[in-house]
Amino acid sequence: MSTTETLREMKLALRGAMNGPVAASMRAKGLTYKVNFGVELPRLRDMSARWPASRELAEALWAEDVRESRLLAAMLMPADDFAEETAMEWVASMRFAEEAECTAAHLLCRLPYASDLGFRLIADAAPMAQICGYLTLARLFMQGRRPTQRDADELLDQAAAALACDSASVRRAALSAVNRFGALGEAEAARAERLLSAL
């Protein structure tokens, strides 16, 4: 099946799963896409298993101003075929925290360069980049990946600023990363506690 045919099939499936009240609620909260089918994330995860993981398909999905297409793009992009330059382009084009959360959870944390990317993103000035970075690092810590001393220092320095910023989404993401870092061991827990108690 060609990419065009797969996209057509996906749109039919999304239309069939459409949840009007959810879509209306999202629009009322400012999630303004050209199209929003209101399909819940767990259902999208289940649906993603129907289609092939393909860079061409994922890039075509990401290019559309359709909520579900962008979320599915993160689920269907092969991690070993996703260049860092493309990752930065995707992050720069994000408009909503849900895109950042889904992309970090389903794609960025699986990349061979996930740790380097995460630290690059938390140092970025853009809120969406920071959300992606903190959530990517949180996922890595959940996998038991321990940062070097230098990286741990960088995380906690950046997180201290993020936890005091205006964006609730950035604060939540930074807090998640700090908490997951703290779960790595006693020394990490003590450092995380010191940071959080100083706020």
WOTADA-V372440 format. One record per backbone hydrogen bond with DSSP energy under -1.0 kcal/mol. CO is the residue of the C=O (numbers start at 1). NH is the residue of the N-H. If there is no record, write none. Layout:
co=CO nh=NH
co=CO nh=NH
//
This chain:
co=2 nh=6
co=3 nh=7
co=4 nh=8
co=5 nh=9
co=6 nh=10
co=7 nh=11
co=8 nh=12
co=9 nh=13
co=10 nh=14
co=11 nh=15
co=12 nh=16
co=13 nh=17
co=19 nh=23
co=20 nh=24
co=21 nh=25
co=22 nh=26
co=23 nh=27
co=24 nh=28
co=25 nh=29
co=26 nh=31
co=27 nh=30
co=30 nh=32
co=31 nh=33
co=35 nh=67
co=37 nh=19
co=40 nh=44
co=41 nh=45
co=42 nh=46
co=43 nh=47
co=44 nh=48
co=47 nh=50
co=48 nh=51
co=54 nh=58
co=55 nh=59
co=56 nh=60
co=57 nh=61
co=58 nh=62
co=59 nh=63
co=61 nh=64
co=64 nh=66
co=65 nh=34
co=65 nh=35
co=66 nh=70
co=67 nh=71
co=68 nh=72
co=69 nh=73
co=70 nh=74
co=71 nh=75
co=72 nh=76
co=73 nh=77
co=78 nh=81
co=79 nh=82
co=83 nh=87
co=84 nh=88
co=85 nh=89
co=86 nh=90
co=87 nh=91
co=88 nh=92
co=89 nh=93
co=91 nh=94
co=96 nh=100
co=97 nh=101
co=98 nh=102
co=99 nh=103
co=100 nh=104
co=101 nh=105
co=102 nh=106
co=103 nh=107
co=103 nh=108
co=104 nh=109
co=107 nh=110
co=108 nh=111
co=111 nh=114
co=113 nh=117
co=114 nh=118
co=115 nh=119
co=116 nh=120
co=117 nh=121
co=118 nh=122
co=121 nh=124
co=126 nh=130
co=127 nh=131
co=128 nh=132
co=129 nh=133
co=130 nh=134
co=131 nh=135
co=132 nh=136
co=133 nh=137
co=134 nh=138
co=135 nh=139
co=136 nh=140
co=137 nh=141
co=138 nh=142
co=139 nh=143
co=140 nh=145
co=141 nh=144
co=148 nh=152
co=149 nh=153
co=150 nh=154
co=151 nh=155
co=152 nh=156
co=153 nh=157
co=154 nh=158
co=155 nh=159
co=156 nh=160
co=157 nh=161
co=158 nh=162
co=159 nh=163
co=161 nh=164
co=162 nh=165
co=167 nh=171
co=168 nh=172
co=169 nh=173
co=170 nh=174
co=171 nh=175
co=172 nh=176
co=173 nh=177
co=174 nh=178
co=175 nh=179
co=176 nh=180
co=177 nh=181
co=178 nh=182
co=179 nh=183
co=181 nh=184
co=185 nh=189
co=186 nh=190
co=187 nh=191
co=188 nh=192
co=189 nh=193
co=190 nh=194
co=191 nh=195
co=192 nh=196
co=193 nh=197
//
